[in-house]
Amino acid sequence: MKGSTSSKATTTSISIDRLEKFIANASSSFILIATFLLLFGAASLFYFLQPYFEEIHLERMNTSWGIALMTTGILLLAVKISFIIYILALYLRYKTIAPVSDQELPLCTVIVPAYNEGELVYKTLHSLAESDYPQEKLQIISIDDGSQDDTWQWMQRAKAELGDRVSIYQQPENRGKRHALYRGFNLATGEVLITVDSDSIVKTDTLRIMASPFVVNKDCGAVAGNVRVLNREKALIPRMLNVSFAFSFEFIRSAQSALGSVLCTPGALSAYRRTAVFKCREAWINQTFMGQVSKIGEDRAMTNMILKQGYKVLFQRKAYVYTNIPERYKNLYKMFIRWERSNIRENIAMSRFAFTNFRKGSKTGTRVLLLNQWLKMIMAYPAMLLMIFFISTYPLLFFSSTLLSILVFSSIQAFFYAKKHNVAESLWAYPYSVFYAFTLFWITPYAIATAGRSGWLTRDLPKEQLKEQEQQVEVVPVSVSVLE
C-alpha cells in the first residue's frame, strides 16, 4: 500500500509540474502574440491615419513652438541614430582576451559579500570553488554583512564542505555592501581582486578569463564580466530582461571596452588590479554625496576611480556569471531606482576628470560615452512633459508613434540576440520594451529628484520569511573567523 501511495504521489507531482509548465508556456505565447498584435496594429493605425497625422503636423508647423519641437525631435533622433552607428563601429573592433596558462595566472582573491541571500550564497561559493583556477593561487573570502536570515548558516555549511578553500567572516552589524567589500579588500592577498555577488553562479573558466587581461595588458585596471539572468525560466520579468542584459553587456560593453572605458564594472562579476584598488580604497569607502556617506553605486564608483588613475577598464565577453534578478515589479523598479541614482551621482563624479588629461592616448570616445549618459539625464523631464502633453492632446498619435518606435528600435536588440543566442528568446525584446515604456518610464525622473537617498531598497525580508528560513537549514558548527 505504501509503495502504491508513493507512486501515486509521484505521478501527481509530475502531472502538476507538467500542468504548471504548460500554463507558463501558454502564458508566454499569449503575451508574445498580444505584443506583436499591438505593435503591428499600431503600425497599421499609423499608416491608415497618415492624412490625419499630416494635418496635425502642418498645424504645428504654423506655430513657432511647433517648429522648435519638430526641429529638436529630428536633432535628437539624429543624435540617437549616430550614437548607435558609433557603438556598432566600436563593437566590430572589440576583441576578447584569451585566457593565459596556469603558470602565468596571478594570485587571485575572490570576495563575496552577502546580505539576506540564504541558500544562494552556498551555491555561489561552491561554483567558485569548482573553478578551474589553480587552487594554490586562489583565495575565496565571503563576508556576511549582518544578515537577518539564515545566510550565515549557509556560509558555515559551505565552509564545512569546502574547508580551507573558503574563508568566511561575519560583520557585527549590517553596514552595507561597500563596507563588506572594503573588509574583503583588506583581507585579500591576491594581485587580482574579483568581486562576485552572493546570488550568482560562475562558469568553471570564468575566473581564469577575468584574471587574464591583467597579465597581458599592464594598462588594464579593471575588468567587467558578462552578466546573464539565472532565473529567466522562473518568471516573466527575468525572461524579458534576459535579452536586455545580453544586449547591454555583449553589445554596449563590448563597444565601451574597445575604448578601454567600460563605464561600470557590475557588482555581479568584476575584477580589479590590487594596486589600483589600494590607491583609491580610502576615498572609495569614505565617498559622500550631498553631505551623506554613499551606500549605493559602489561598483560604478570604483570604476570611476580606476579610470581616473589612467587605467583602462575592459570587458571579457566569455567570462559568464549567472545572477538572479527581481521577479516582481516592485522589486524590479526598486533595483532600477538604485541603479539610476548611482548613475546620476557617478556621471557627476566622472565629469570632474573626463575632460582633463586623465590618461595617455585618445580620450574622445570616453567623453562621448559620458555625454550620451548626460543626454539621457537632461532629457528625462522634457520627455515626460512632452509625453503628458501628447497623451492629453493627440493620444492616437502618441500611442501609435510610440509603439511604432518600439517595433523599430527593439528589432536591433532582437536581431543581435537572435544572431548570438536564440531566435525564439530574442522575441522577448519587444514585450520588455513595451513594458518599460509604459510602466518604468518614470524611473529616471524620480531618481534625479531623489538622488540624495542611499537606501538599498531590495534586501529587506518580511518577518514571515525570516521565521520560515530559520527552520529550513541545519546549522553546521565550524571554526570561523569573526572580527569584531
C-alpha positions as CSV (number, residue, x, y, z in Angstrom):
1,M,0.0,0.0,0.0
2,K,2.8,2.4,0.9
3,G,4.5,1.8,-2.4
4,S,1.3,2.4,-4.3
5,T,0.6,5.6,-2.3
6,S,4.2,6.8,-3.0
7,S,3.8,6.0,-6.7
8,K,0.5,7.9,-6.9
9,A,2.1,10.9,-5.2
10,T,5.0,10.9,-7.6
11,T,2.6,10.7,-10.6
12,T,0.5,13.5,-9.2
13,S,3.7,15.7,-8.7
14,I,4.8,15.1,-12.3
15,S,1.3,15.9,-13.6
16,I,1.3,19.2,-11.6
17,D,4.8,20.1,-12.9
18,R,3.6,19.4,-16.5
19,L,0.5,21.5,-15.9
20,E,2.4,24.4,-14.5
21,K,4.9,24.2,-17.4
22,F,2.0,24.1,-19.9
23,I,0.4,27.1,-18.3
24,A,3.7,29.0,-18.2
25,N,4.3,28.3,-21.9
26,A,0.8,29.2,-22.9
27,S,1.0,32.5,-20.9
28,S,4.3,33.3,-22.6
29,S,2.9,32.5,-26.1
30,F,-0.2,34.7,-25.3
31,I,2.0,37.6,-24.2
32,L,4.2,37.4,-27.3
33,I,1.2,37.2,-29.7
34,A,-0.6,40.0,-27.9
35,T,2.6,42.2,-28.1
36,F,3.0,41.7,-31.8
37,L,-0.7,42.3,-32.5
38,L,-0.3,45.5,-30.5
39,L,2.8,46.6,-32.3
40,F,1.7,45.8,-35.8
41,G,-1.8,47.2,-35.1
42,A,-0.1,50.5,-34.1
43,A,1.9,50.4,-37.3
44,S,-1.2,49.8,-39.3
45,L,-3.0,52.6,-37.5
46,F,-0.2,55.0,-38.1
47,Y,-0.4,54.1,-41.8
48,F,-4.1,54.5,-42.3
49,L,-4.3,57.7,-40.2
50,Q,-1.4,59.2,-42.1
51,P,-3.6,62.1,-43.6
52,Y,-4.8,63.0,-40.1
53,F,-1.3,63.0,-38.7
54,E,-0.1,65.1,-41.6
55,E,-2.8,67.6,-40.8
56,I,-1.6,67.8,-37.2
57,H,1.9,68.2,-38.4
58,L,1.0,71.1,-40.7
59,E,-1.0,72.7,-37.9
60,R,2.0,72.5,-35.5
61,M,4.4,73.8,-38.2
62,N,2.4,77.1,-38.3
63,T,3.5,77.9,-34.8
64,S,6.9,78.8,-33.5
65,W,6.8,76.2,-30.7
66,G,5.8,73.5,-33.2
67,I,8.8,74.3,-35.4
68,A,11.1,74.3,-32.4
69,L,9.6,71.0,-31.2
70,M,9.9,69.3,-34.6
71,T,13.5,70.5,-35.1
72,T,14.5,69.4,-31.6
73,G,12.9,66.0,-32.2
74,I,14.7,65.5,-35.5
75,L,18.1,66.5,-34.0
76,L,17.6,64.1,-31.0
77,L,16.7,61.3,-33.4
78,A,19.8,62.0,-35.5
79,V,22.0,62.0,-32.4
80,K,20.5,58.7,-31.2
81,I,21.0,57.0,-34.6
82,S,24.5,58.4,-34.9
83,F,25.4,57.1,-31.5
84,I,24.0,53.6,-32.4
85,I,26.2,53.6,-35.5
86,Y,29.2,54.7,-33.5
87,I,28.6,52.0,-30.9
88,L,28.3,49.4,-33.7
89,A,31.6,50.5,-35.2
90,L,33.3,50.1,-31.8
91,Y,31.6,46.7,-31.3
92,L,33.1,45.4,-34.5
93,R,36.5,46.5,-33.2
94,Y,36.1,44.6,-29.9
95,K,38.3,41.6,-29.2
96,T,38.2,39.4,-26.1
97,I,41.4,38.5,-24.4
98,A,42.2,34.8,-24.4
99,P,42.9,33.0,-21.1
100,V,46.5,32.6,-20.1
101,S,48.2,29.4,-18.8
102,D,48.3,28.3,-15.2
103,Q,51.9,29.4,-14.8
104,E,51.0,33.0,-15.9
105,L,47.9,33.4,-13.8
106,P,48.4,35.8,-10.9
107,L,47.4,35.2,-7.3
108,C,43.7,35.9,-7.2
109,T,41.3,36.8,-4.3
110,V,37.5,36.4,-4.8
111,I,35.4,38.4,-2.5
112,V,31.7,37.5,-2.0
113,P,29.7,40.0,0.2
114,A,26.4,38.5,1.3
115,Y,23.2,40.0,2.9
116,N,19.9,38.1,3.3
117,E,20.8,35.7,0.4
118,G,20.0,32.4,2.2
119,E,20.9,29.3,0.3
120,L,22.1,31.3,-2.8
121,V,25.4,32.2,-1.1
122,Y,26.1,28.5,-0.6
123,K,25.6,27.8,-4.3
124,T,27.8,30.8,-5.2
125,L,30.7,29.6,-3.0
126,H,30.5,26.1,-4.5
127,S,30.5,27.4,-8.0
128,L,33.7,29.5,-7.2
129,A,35.4,26.5,-5.6
130,E,34.7,24.4,-8.7
131,S,36.5,26.8,-11.0
132,D,39.5,25.6,-13.0
133,Y,41.7,28.3,-11.4
134,P,44.8,26.7,-9.7
135,Q,43.9,26.2,-6.0
136,E,47.2,27.3,-4.7
137,K,46.7,30.7,-6.5
138,L,43.1,31.2,-5.4
139,Q,41.7,32.8,-2.2
140,I,37.9,32.8,-1.7
141,I,36.5,35.2,1.0
142,S,32.9,35.6,1.9
143,I,31.5,38.2,4.3
144,D,28.1,38.1,5.9
145,D,27.1,41.7,6.2
146,G,24.9,41.3,9.3
147,S,22.1,39.3,7.6
148,Q,18.7,38.9,9.2
149,D,18.0,35.5,7.7
150,D,20.0,32.2,7.5
151,T,22.7,33.4,5.2
152,W,25.4,32.8,7.9
153,Q,24.3,29.2,8.4
154,W,24.6,28.5,4.7
155,M,28.0,30.1,4.7
156,Q,29.0,27.8,7.6
157,R,27.8,24.8,5.7
158,A,29.8,25.8,2.6
159,K,32.8,26.3,4.8
160,A,32.4,22.8,6.4
161,E,32.3,21.2,2.9
162,L,35.0,23.2,1.2
163,G,37.4,23.5,4.1
164,D,40.4,25.8,3.7
165,R,39.4,26.7,0.2
166,V,36.9,29.3,1.6
167,S,37.3,31.8,4.5
168,I,34.1,33.3,6.0
169,Y,33.6,36.3,8.1
170,Q,30.7,38.0,9.8
171,Q,30.1,41.7,10.2
172,P,28.8,42.6,13.7
173,E,26.0,44.6,12.1
174,N,24.7,45.5,8.7
175,R,26.9,48.3,7.3
176,G,26.3,47.9,3.6
177,K,27.9,46.1,0.7
178,R,30.6,48.7,0.3
179,H,31.9,48.1,3.8
180,A,31.8,44.3,3.3
181,L,33.8,44.6,0.1
182,Y,36.2,47.0,1.9
183,R,36.9,44.4,4.6
184,G,37.4,41.8,1.9
185,F,39.9,44.1,0.1
186,N,41.9,44.4,3.4
187,L,41.9,40.7,3.9
188,A,42.9,39.9,0.3
189,T,46.4,38.6,-0.6
190,G,45.8,38.4,-4.4
191,E,47.3,40.6,-7.1
192,V,43.9,40.5,-8.8
193,L,40.7,41.1,-6.7
194,I,37.5,39.7,-8.1
195,T,34.1,40.5,-6.6
196,V,31.1,38.3,-7.1
197,D,27.5,38.8,-5.9
198,S,26.2,36.2,-3.4
199,D,23.2,35.3,-5.7
200,S,25.4,34.5,-8.7
201,I,26.9,31.4,-10.3
202,V,30.1,31.5,-12.4
203,K,31.2,29.1,-15.1
204,T,34.3,27.0,-14.4
205,D,36.5,29.1,-16.7
206,T,35.2,32.5,-15.6
207,L,37.8,33.4,-13.0
208,R,40.6,32.5,-15.4
209,I,39.2,34.6,-18.2
210,M,38.6,37.5,-15.8
211,A,42.2,37.5,-14.5
212,S,44.0,37.1,-17.8
213,P,43.7,40.7,-19.1
214,F,45.8,41.9,-16.1
215,V,48.7,39.6,-17.3
216,V,48.7,40.7,-20.9
217,N,47.8,44.4,-20.5
218,K,49.7,46.4,-18.0
219,D,47.3,49.3,-18.6
220,C,44.3,47.2,-17.5
221,G,43.0,48.4,-14.1
222,A,39.6,46.6,-14.1
223,V,37.5,44.1,-16.0
224,A,33.8,43.7,-16.3
225,G,32.2,40.2,-16.6
226,N,29.3,39.1,-18.8
227,V,26.2,39.0,-16.7
228,R,23.3,36.8,-17.7
229,V,20.0,36.1,-16.0
230,L,19.9,32.9,-13.9
231,N,16.2,32.8,-13.1
232,R,14.9,33.5,-16.6
233,E,12.8,30.4,-16.7
234,K,11.0,31.2,-13.4
235,A,9.1,34.3,-14.1
236,L,8.1,36.7,-16.9
237,I,10.2,39.7,-15.8
238,P,13.5,37.8,-15.8
239,R,12.7,36.2,-19.1
240,M,12.1,39.6,-20.7
241,L,15.2,41.2,-19.1
242,N,17.4,38.3,-20.3
243,V,17.5,39.8,-23.8
244,S,18.1,43.3,-22.5
245,F,21.0,42.1,-20.3
246,A,22.6,40.3,-23.2
247,F,22.4,43.4,-25.4
248,S,23.6,45.7,-22.6
249,F,26.7,43.6,-21.9
250,E,27.6,41.9,-25.1
251,F,27.0,44.8,-27.4
252,I,27.2,48.0,-25.3
253,R,30.1,47.0,-23.0
254,S,32.0,45.4,-25.9
255,A,31.9,48.7,-27.6
256,Q,33.0,50.5,-24.5
257,S,35.8,48.0,-24.0
258,A,37.2,48.9,-27.5
259,L,37.8,52.3,-26.0
260,G,39.2,50.9,-22.7
261,S,36.4,52.7,-21.0
262,V,33.7,50.4,-19.7
263,L,31.7,52.8,-17.6
264,C,30.6,50.3,-14.9
265,T,32.1,47.0,-13.7
266,P,29.0,45.2,-12.5
267,G,28.6,44.0,-8.9
268,A,27.7,40.5,-10.1
269,L,31.2,40.0,-11.5
270,S,34.1,42.4,-11.6
271,A,37.9,42.2,-11.3
272,Y,40.4,44.8,-10.2
273,R,44.1,45.3,-10.1
274,R,45.1,45.3,-6.5
275,T,47.4,48.3,-6.7
276,A,44.6,50.3,-8.4
277,V,42.1,49.4,-5.7
278,F,44.6,50.3,-2.9
279,K,45.3,53.7,-4.3
280,C,41.6,54.7,-4.1
281,R,40.1,52.4,-1.4
282,E,40.0,55.1,1.3
283,A,38.4,57.7,-1.0
284,W,36.0,55.0,-2.1
285,I,34.9,53.9,1.4
286,N,34.6,57.5,2.6
287,Q,32.8,58.8,-0.6
288,T,29.9,61.1,0.1
289,F,27.1,62.7,-2.0
290,M,25.3,65.8,-0.8
291,G,27.0,65.5,2.5
292,Q,25.9,61.9,3.2
293,V,28.0,58.8,3.1
294,S,27.4,56.8,-0.2
295,K,25.9,53.4,0.4
296,I,25.0,52.6,-3.2
297,G,26.8,52.6,-6.5
298,E,30.0,51.0,-5.2
299,D,30.7,49.3,-8.5
300,R,30.4,52.4,-10.7
301,A,32.3,54.5,-8.1
302,M,35.2,52.0,-8.1
303,T,35.2,52.0,-11.9
304,N,35.3,55.8,-12.0
305,M,38.2,56.0,-9.5
306,I,40.2,53.4,-11.5
307,L,39.5,55.2,-14.8
308,K,40.6,58.5,-13.2
309,Q,44.0,56.9,-12.4
310,G,44.6,56.5,-16.1
311,Y,43.9,52.7,-16.3
312,K,41.8,51.1,-18.9
313,V,38.6,49.2,-18.0
314,L,37.8,46.2,-20.2
315,F,35.1,43.7,-20.8
316,Q,35.5,39.9,-21.1
317,R,32.6,38.6,-23.1
318,K,33.3,34.9,-22.4
319,A,33.5,35.4,-18.6
320,Y,30.0,34.4,-17.7
321,V,28.2,34.9,-14.5
322,Y,24.5,34.0,-14.0
323,T,22.7,36.1,-11.4
324,N,19.2,36.3,-10.0
325,I,17.1,39.4,-10.8
326,P,13.8,40.5,-9.3
327,E,10.7,38.6,-10.4
328,R,8.2,41.1,-9.2
329,Y,7.5,44.6,-10.5
330,K,8.0,46.3,-7.1
331,N,11.5,44.8,-6.6
332,L,12.4,45.5,-10.2
333,Y,11.7,49.2,-10.0
334,K,13.5,49.5,-6.7
335,M,16.6,48.0,-8.3
336,F,16.3,50.3,-11.3
337,I,15.9,53.3,-9.0
338,R,19.1,52.4,-7.1
339,W,21.0,52.0,-10.4
340,E,19.8,55.3,-11.8
341,R,20.6,57.2,-8.6
342,S,24.1,55.7,-8.8
343,N,24.4,56.7,-12.5
344,I,23.4,60.3,-11.7
345,R,26.0,60.5,-8.9
346,E,28.8,58.9,-10.8
347,N,28.1,60.9,-14.0
348,I,28.8,64.0,-11.9
349,A,31.9,62.4,-10.4
350,M,33.2,61.3,-13.9
351,S,32.6,64.8,-15.3
352,R,35.2,66.1,-12.9
353,F,38.0,64.2,-14.6
354,A,36.8,63.0,-18.0
355,F,37.5,66.3,-19.7
356,T,41.0,66.5,-18.2
357,N,44.2,64.8,-19.4
358,F,43.4,61.8,-17.2
359,R,45.3,59.2,-19.3
360,K,47.5,58.7,-22.2
361,G,46.1,58.4,-25.7
362,S,42.7,59.5,-27.1
363,K,40.0,60.4,-24.6
364,T,37.4,61.5,-27.1
365,G,35.5,58.2,-27.1
366,T,35.3,58.2,-23.3
367,R,33.8,61.7,-23.3
368,V,31.3,60.7,-26.0
369,L,30.1,57.9,-23.8
370,L,29.7,60.3,-20.8
371,L,27.9,62.9,-22.9
372,N,25.4,60.3,-24.0
373,Q,24.8,59.4,-20.4
374,W,24.1,63.1,-19.7
375,L,21.8,63.5,-22.6
376,K,19.6,60.8,-21.2
377,M,19.5,62.6,-17.8
378,I,18.9,66.0,-19.3
379,M,16.0,64.9,-21.5
380,A,14.3,63.0,-18.7
381,Y,11.9,65.8,-17.6
382,P,11.3,67.3,-21.0
383,A,10.4,63.9,-22.4
384,M,8.0,63.2,-19.5
385,L,6.3,66.6,-20.0
386,L,6.0,66.0,-23.8
387,M,4.5,62.6,-23.1
388,I,1.9,64.1,-20.9
389,F,1.1,66.8,-23.4
390,F,0.7,64.4,-26.4
391,I,-1.4,61.9,-24.4
392,S,-3.8,64.7,-23.4
393,T,-3.9,66.4,-26.9
394,Y,-3.1,63.7,-29.5
395,P,-3.5,60.3,-27.9
396,L,-3.7,58.3,-31.1
397,L,-0.6,60.0,-32.5
398,F,1.3,59.4,-29.2
399,F,0.4,55.7,-28.8
400,S,0.8,54.7,-32.4
401,S,4.1,56.5,-32.9
402,T,5.5,55.2,-29.6
403,L,4.6,51.6,-30.4
404,L,6.0,52.0,-33.9
405,S,9.3,53.3,-32.5
406,I,9.4,50.3,-30.1
407,L,8.9,48.0,-33.1
408,V,11.8,49.6,-34.9
409,F,14.4,50.0,-32.2
410,S,13.6,46.8,-30.3
411,S,14.4,44.9,-33.6
412,I,18.0,45.9,-33.1
413,Q,18.2,44.1,-29.7
414,A,16.1,41.2,-31.1
415,F,18.3,40.8,-34.1
416,F,21.5,40.9,-32.0
417,Y,20.2,38.3,-29.6
418,A,18.9,36.0,-32.3
419,K,22.3,36.1,-34.1
420,K,24.3,35.4,-30.9
421,H,22.0,33.1,-28.9
422,N,18.4,32.1,-29.7
423,V,15.8,33.3,-32.2
424,A,12.8,32.3,-30.0
425,E,14.1,34.1,-26.9
426,S,15.0,37.2,-28.9
427,L,11.3,37.9,-29.4
428,W,11.1,39.0,-25.7
429,A,12.9,42.2,-26.6
430,Y,9.5,43.5,-27.8
431,P,7.4,42.9,-24.7
432,Y,10.1,44.2,-22.5
433,S,10.3,47.5,-24.4
434,V,6.5,47.9,-24.2
435,F,6.7,47.0,-20.5
436,Y,9.4,49.5,-19.9
437,A,7.9,52.3,-21.9
438,F,4.6,52.2,-20.1
439,T,5.5,51.1,-16.6
440,L,9.1,52.2,-15.9
441,F,9.3,55.4,-17.8
442,W,9.2,57.4,-14.5
443,I,12.4,55.8,-13.1
444,T,15.0,58.3,-14.3
445,P,13.0,61.5,-13.4
446,Y,12.2,60.0,-10.0
447,A,15.9,59.0,-9.4
448,I,17.1,62.5,-10.3
449,A,14.6,64.0,-7.8
450,T,15.7,61.6,-5.1
451,A,19.4,61.2,-6.0
452,G,20.5,62.1,-2.4
453,R,18.8,59.0,-0.9
454,S,21.0,56.0,-0.3
455,G,18.7,53.1,0.6
456,W,19.5,49.7,-0.9
457,L,15.7,49.1,-1.2
458,T,15.7,45.4,-2.3
459,R,17.3,43.3,0.5
460,D,14.9,43.6,3.5
461,L,12.9,40.4,4.3
462,P,9.4,40.1,5.6
463,K,9.1,38.7,9.2
464,E,7.2,35.6,7.9
465,Q,10.1,34.7,5.5
466,L,12.6,35.1,8.3
467,K,10.8,32.7,10.6
468,E,10.4,30.2,7.7
469,Q,14.1,30.3,6.8
470,E,15.2,29.9,10.4
471,Q,13.6,26.4,10.3
472,Q,15.0,25.3,6.9
473,V,18.7,25.0,7.4
474,E,20.7,22.8,9.8
475,V,23.5,24.8,11.4
476,V,26.9,23.2,10.9
477,P,29.3,24.2,13.7
478,V,32.6,25.1,12.3
479,S,35.6,27.2,13.3
480,V,35.5,30.5,11.5
481,S,36.9,33.9,12.0
482,V,34.6,36.7,13.2
483,L,36.3,40.0,13.5
484,E,34.7,42.5,15.9
